[in-house]
Amino acid sequence: MTKEELQAKHRLEEAQARNRQKERKARTRRLIQEGAILENVMPEIKNMNQEEIKNHLLQCLFNCDR
């Protein structure tokens, strides 16, 4: 592998790493925003753990008035 090919490979790997980091940050931001919406709509979940939240949401979904 020539020096130029090696440099091109490293530039590509660095660009891919930047893209992965950008995607992770976007996902984290989205999850935080969605969690804030959920807490705003259902304030009772603030004192629940993840399993309790999941069970509460499932119960609400299956027992809602239709």
N, C-alpha and C positions, 0 to 999 in steps of 0.2 A: 504494500500500500504506500503510495507516494505521500509526501508531506501535505500536498494540496488536498488529496483525498481524505487524509486523516483530519485536517482542519475542517473540511466540509462536513465530515461525519460529526465532529464535536459541535460545530455550529448547529447542526440539525438536532442533536441530542439536547443542547441548551434550549433551543426553541421549543422542543417538545416538553421539556421540564417547565418552562415558563407557562406553556399552555395548560399543563396539568395543574399548576399552582393557581392560575387564573380561574380554571373550572372549579377547583376546591373552594376558593374564596367566594365565587358566585353561589355555589351550593350552600355554603355556610350562611351567607347573607339571606338567601331564600328561606332556609330553615328557621332562622331567627325571626324573620318577618312573619312567616306562617304561624310560628309559635305565639307571637305577640297577638296576632289576629284571633287565634284560638283562645288565649287567655282573656282577651277583651270580650269575646262572645260568651265564654263559659268561665267566669271568674272563679268558680268553685274548684277548678283543676289546679289552681296555684299551689294548693297544699297536698297534692296527690303525687305519688311516684308514677313512673312510666307505665307500669302494669295496671295501676288503678285508672289512669287516664284512658288507656286502651279499652279496658272493660267498660268504663263510663261511656265512652264514645260508641262502642258497639251496642250497649244497652239503649242509648238514645236513638241510634239508627234503627234498631229493630222494634222499638216501642213507640216510635213517633206516630202522630195522628196523620192518617192519610185520607 
